[in-house]
Amino acid sequence: MRATSSPAAAETAKRRLSPRTFAFGALALASVALFSVLVPVHIALYLQPAPLAFLFGALLCAAPVVAVWFPRSSIALFAVAAVALPLPAAEAAATTWPWPWSVPAMLVLILFVGVLAIVHGWRLALVAWLLAIVGTLTVVIGLAGALPVAAGIVNLVIVTSVSGAALLVAVLVASRLRVGAELSRERELTASEQSRRVLVEERTRIARELHDVVAHGMSLIQVQASTARYRVPGLSDEALQEFDEIAQTAREGLTEMRRLLGVLRTDDQQVDLVPQQGLRDIPDLVQGLRRAGAEIDASIAPAPEGVPSAVDIAAFRIVQEALSNAVRHAPRTRVTLAVEADAAAVRIVVRNGPPDPAQPPALPSPRGHGLLGMRERAALVGGELIAARDADGGWTVRALIPLAGIATDPDTLTTTEGPQ
């Protein structure tokens, strides 16, 4: 029977197998491998006493691992080991083999400065590199009478060149890794902000619809129930009591609605309790745009009585967004608007001509959600909206909003034409 691992165990295994864990394991393995090569080389080839070779070799190879957590302590550890390791070498061995830096010791130096540069920055890596090179140079000069100076200088030149190039590569790799990490953080932050913005927009949209439709309807219920005794003569006491209870229930519902709207809206938004704009406010909207310099030919039929509040608000918002898009994306072109309303539906057509090539182009704007918002508003009240580019390069928005029911014939959207 196969055992099933728990989520906690899976999460623990994921942490254990992280890239950082792999990198540290590779570093530890490299240090052990270099130690296992360095000690026999210094004992067999440089004729060093085994205890000193083990001691200084361990200090030298442990420095890259210690540098991950304690960079300054590791620098002191490495400098001491780098200076002390060449001291017990025999004269004959120093003449025959590379001295003061053996090949395994040079590889440890490259590994050490690489770890410092990648984990802690180029400054500490440069300090460690200079201390190691200057320290061994001091050893070569100090032992000038006992060991060959020329061979030591040649060895230092080679080690300095190779390890310096490795340090430069490590600094470049570290810079690339830091830039990549910064870009990843920026992408995560951008994604988080985008998710938060979408959430805020959705909550605001829900709050707006609740206020525009539900709260508006409940307000009407409360007003009608409260004024029924004055508008309808001859009501019995039971009927008056019933209307009073309806008004009280509506008031309580409005209170709860305001509390809910306060929860949905963000801190910098306030619940708008003023009457919402509708079909009767479209002429004022057109006049305001004309005063701002827009050229609009409008044909607006009088709004009939009994238009549902949701339809009334949706029609105004669609006209407002369509005109705003036309003025923004095709400035200095003529816009035509046609609004018809009868007992069956409200029909809206907004058309703008192609941008004038003689005029400077409009400034580009980021991709928004205007068309999507208009389609959603139309769909919420059972209507449909079509927006498409015309053959001459202009743009036309057509909307059909039924006063009751759902529009089922998209061809009806093409029957209303605006003024030319």
KEDO-151334 format. One record per residue (C-alpha): residue in one letter; x, y, z. Coordinates in steps of 0.001 Angstrom, whole numbers, plus 500000, padded with zeros to 6 digits. Each point is the difference from the previous one (the first is absolute). Last residue first. Layout:
N
aXYZ...
//
This chain:
420
q474660562449458957p497469499575502759g500065496651501734e498602496800498597t497902497492501883t499255496747498202t503428498403500551l499406498908503576t496809498241498969d502166497405498290p501090498743503440d496555498435500512t499487498538503473a499912503087502209i499106498959503509g496830500825501917a498576503387500876l501115503517499066p502236498506497350i503513501481499647l501401500057496483a503482501423499574r501967501051496948v503582501324500061t501553501175496752w503613500765499138g501600501788497079g502537498543497587d497886500455496840a498737496395500110d498805500415503567r501697498545503084a497796498025502372a498104500262503279i496900497883500605l497945500161503204e497222497761501231g497288500335502594g498625497940502874v500633502578502729l503316498491501128a500952499327496379a500001503705499115r502164500871502977e502374497128499224r500318501090496381m500754503565501091g502618498789502500l501697497833497377l500103502909497593g501521502284502655h502457497493501492g503280501759499398r503079499671497843p502371502811500869s499596503265498115p501917501175496956l500028503758499498a497715501029497201p501529500360496579p500924503437498666q497342501310497589a500321499707496240p499262496270500186d496527500782501461p498950497038502099p497236497903498436g496415501013500760n498221499453503280r496788498087500548v497822499579503090v496698498126499577i497627499305502878r496646498219500008v497812499854503110a497334497314499931a496353499003499802a497870502959501094d502158502414498072a503488501438500289e502267501338497292v503501501382500528a502106501048497017l503500501456500342t502301501163497232v503634500910500618r501976502348497767t503778499662500146r502368502255501967p501087497135502239a499557496388498933h501124497889502969r499028502340502828v496878501598498548a498636496687498746n500858498180503225s498301502667502116l496938499921497758a499751496217500392e500567500156503767q497313502643500589v497506498353497645i500504496655501765r499719501641503418f496755501744499061a498427496822498633a501036497986503064i498483502558502399d496610500053498278v499964496228499473a500642499376503709s497450502671500970p497267498398497947v498523502402497405g496458500825501102e499494503173498058p501585500395496610a503354501780499478p499793502722497390a501871499101496807i503642501060499736s501528500812496618a503476501336500623d502656501343497655i503147500304502089e503127502060499314a502102499859503187g501578503221501278a499565499716503771r496783502017499742r498745497356497618l500791497296502542g497974501798502660q497093500512497606v499937496285499204l499892499050503687d497219502521500605p498011498441497140i500607496505501499d498534500909503401r496416498982499178l501204496521499080g501402499393503471q502251501409502707q499870498568503495p498385501853502887v502459500944502758l501025497418502609d503548499359498788v501758497729502458q503492501215500598q503232498815498480d503510500426501418d499584497143502470t498909497516497365r496380499151499259l498538496610500790v499737500457503766g498434503464499733l497565498653497433l498966497283502448r499391502560502746r497981502162497610m497950496942499003e499391499134503643t498606503468500588l497969499783496803g498512496678501164e499052501543503321r498297502871498185a498174497556497715t498776498001502994q498734503192501639a498218501065496808i498376496569499675e498937500123503655d498468503442499480f498188498761496893e498524497098501980q498932502311502806l498262502250497500a498281496983498447e498780498785503400d498767503503500884s497988500093496798l500995502126497029g497368502472498799p502237502353498043v503193498902498246r502701502661499702y500340501120503594r499776496582501681a502228498534497243t502810502428500753s502132497663502119a499374496975497769q500868501931496844v503167501459501541q501179496657501390i499311498155496774l501767502702497997s503022499758502264m499964496227499611g500134500387496228h502939502416500165a501823497726502430v499598497041497658v500821501700496708d502654502697500219h501242499087503455l500334496276499407e501413500594496541r502565502451501329a501003497705502860i500481497098497596r502082502198497691t502068501255502930r500642496458501164e501060499024496490e502252503031499640v501595499340503392l500624496347499109v501467500934496620r502255502556501674r501114497472502633s500815497445497317q501920502645498041e501863501074503126s500975496395500722a501060499424496401t502080503185500063l501593499004503299e500780496537498679r501438501489496831e502075502482502005r501267497222502246s500963497945496961l501729503004498461e501966500531503210a500999496331500080g501136500178496388v502011503167500675r501586498342503027l500864496876498009r501531502068497202s502054502029502461a501212496809501698v500978498517496637l501957503143499134v501741499987503398a500811496287499641v501500500595496545l502184502794501391l501099497829502922a500885497158497616a502107502407497946g501748501122503181s500513496357501056v501701499171496697s502125503144499825t500993500028503667v500809496290499974i502224500364496917v501791503074501342l500356498366503416n501620496907498462v502484502146498091i500812501899503191g500523496747501931a502291498588497326a502079503185500090v500212500058503803p501510496559500416l499763498805503655a502304500481502989g501406503506499525a496914501505498447l497744498586502695g498580503382501001i499496501073496396v498048496840499146v498007500178503253t499138503659499378l498770499074496538t497849497332501645g498345502645502153v499610502477497135i498206497406497848a497719498703502786l499231503445501401l499250501356496512w497587497156499208a498202500303503327v499569503757499599l498765499569496396a497437497408501089l498800502257502810r499479502841497533w498486497872497217g496823499054501778h498854497687502804v498644496809498424i501332500115496437a503244501839500689l500784498101503209v499322496620498420g502162500831496970v502835501286502228f500036496671501831l499706497730496948i502882501759498248l502136499803503169v499137496302500415l501102499410496394m503299501784500766a500501497745503027p499426496894497825v502593501277497449s502625500807502631w500515503606500938p503310500968501620w501375498194497910p499396497942496852w502071496776500140t503708499252499456t501624502961501742a497538500019502863a500532496250500399a503775500394500267e499665502791502547a497587498083502223a496539501458500593p499179500863503651l499091503637499176p497677499495496999l496873499254502143a500468502820502521v499210502965497729a496971498421498290a498751498563503331v500137503372501766a498361501798497077f497275497321499719l499000500225503644a500005503799499995i497827500010496870s497730497330501497s499436502126503088r499003502918497797p497609497947497875f498185498161502805w496908498243498540v500967498911496469a503677500718500679v500216496989502375v499642497647497014p502663501830497962a502351500153503078a499889496251500763c502512499212497256l502684502336501380l499504499078503665a500006496278499177g503140500351497892f501714501934502789l499303497283502553f500436496925497762a503249501290498488l501267501003503430p499239496578501468a501504498188496932p503357501744500079q500666501598496607l502045498168497368y498746502277497191l499136497096497684a498708497295502355i498649501985502918h498883503063498045v498381497875497284p498373497647502520v498385502984501806l498818501857496882v498153497115498332s497646499007502831f499585503678500903l499005500842496435a497350497267500007v498668501081503394s499709503604498815a498287498962496758l497459497872501906a499231502860502375l499470502373497082a497799497502498147g497879499514503111f499698503765500432a498860500389496411f497460497178500271t498557501506503169r499705503418498372p498312498414496988s497279498545502298l499846496247500574r499784500206503785r497229502577499803k497990497751497705a500557497033502326t498630502029502910e496959501022497955a499354496374499076a500339498952503647a497514502684501077p497572498977497257s500064496395501335s501585497147498098t497849497013499058a501540496598500658r499677497385497270m498567496667501047
//
